[in-house]
């Protein structure tokens, strides 16, 4: 059975609600008074296109000059406050190319690791503006980003937090440094063993069988590492493992995210080369990195006894299923250094993504975790699409971006702000909106009263449904109920009838999200049947999903299912 519903464009207010998504989570508490009153805070993100909520805390950063290698500059961190905060956490991170020079700012002694230096301070704040200055020294040339975060330690909430950054490219000579940084195409990072403080990877075992590549259309990601072909002796193979070092909000805190060093799965790779010193560059082989281990093995048949130059390029695209692009729509690309005069197979060992692209690769690999848990009956993201006719999920991100956090129906693209990729939950939440759009084959409900929206407050049943589904996708992917923000703060959103500080009913997205999660795990035996139903008939509310469509497609709505809803304060 399939009810035909006309597509209609999503109105701006609904898009704004989608845009803020879980970025607008408010902290559950003993009373509603912990949620700032609407209009009480007016600090807006620096980017005019940003749809992040207004905040009571804000931070801006600036340098009094652009230092070249060996030169110093003064970093000013301005904290703006519109409400009293007993314990505000200020965190400042410098890239490896910059170092603190002296410390008369009251900040803690800096800690240093592969990601640079981090320092912090706990402040008691009253309304007004406070400036903290520190000296920094440039110690290496190249792209660099300084980051600052302010947050209420005791009440994690994006309306009580702020983030800002400064991007520059450090030159070697006086006056050669410039504003901004370009990292879309870059060389690999230096090969190192995981350093002190590196956390072990968060394992993600696929819940679904590996898809087979469609005979036509985009190639699908693979479930295992590419096997080395039974190559004739004339072939030359280049192998290795592609990895990424990044900082993760999952496992971190407001003043120190978890340092991780993990393989990159299912990235498109190309082996390039020049048969002779004077020949044109040729594409010698293509492939993908292995799922779960990042391994690659590219083979070609040389036309000369010695190949003059060989190098491998990795791009933030998985077959044709998902990609991460910069603000101009270009894929991020990391290329290995050239191997000269190659006459036999070589192993490159561990190859690391360029550090300036770290967040792009983190967002890319996060989508791989959703891919294996997507609940589709086809080799596409959703069962509404057939093999060979899949549409991809596209993420836009770039260093310093204030264009986030949202997904749009019009362009079917996720926009992530600067530190959003640090939170895998944020990336997957936005991908959850994209997934719903694919399940609905481009249709979208007329969402009302969703801008702004807060995870623990009632908004509308349409907002509760679309945002609750996206929250549930994130929790289902990581098998938890804790949401992590990009600054490292977190909040457990598990709830039942005794939970205070979370509004009741299906207009509250937290209740919808956890009800969906329990239906999938306790009643349906997974979410594939539910997703299949959603690909055939579309819903504008959780009520419609549960009362009309579940019984029509053979999904339980009896006592067991209703008890799940009752536990999350939803009664029909």
Secondary structure, 3 states (H helix, E strand, C coil): CCCCCCCCCCCHHHHHHHHHHHHHCCCCCCCHHHCCCCCCCCECCCCCCCCCCCECEEEEEEECCCCCCCCEEEEEEEEEECCCEEEEEEEEEECCCEEECCCCCCCCCCEEECCEEEEEEEEEECCEEEEEEEEEEECCCEEEEEEEEEEECCCCCHHHEEEEEEEEEECCCCCCCEECCCCCEEECECCCCCCCCEECCCCCCCCCCCCCCCCCCCCCCCCCCCCCCCCCCCEEEEEEEEEEEEEEEEEEECCEEEEEEEECCCCEEEEEEECCCCCCCEEEEEEECCCCCCEEEEEEECCCCCEEEEEEEEECEECCCEEEECCCCCECEEECCCEEEECCCEEEEEEECCHHHHHHHHHHHHHHHHHCCCCCCCCCCCCCCCCCCCCCEEEECCCCCCCCCEEECCCCEEECCCCHHHCHHHHHHHHHHHHHHHHCCCCCCCCCCCCCCCCCCECCHHHHHHHHHHHHHHHHHHCCCEEECCCCCEEECCCCCCCCCCCCCCCEHHHHHHHHHHHHHHHCCCCHHHHHHHCCCCCCCHHHHHHHHHHHCCCCCCHHHHHHHHHCCCCC
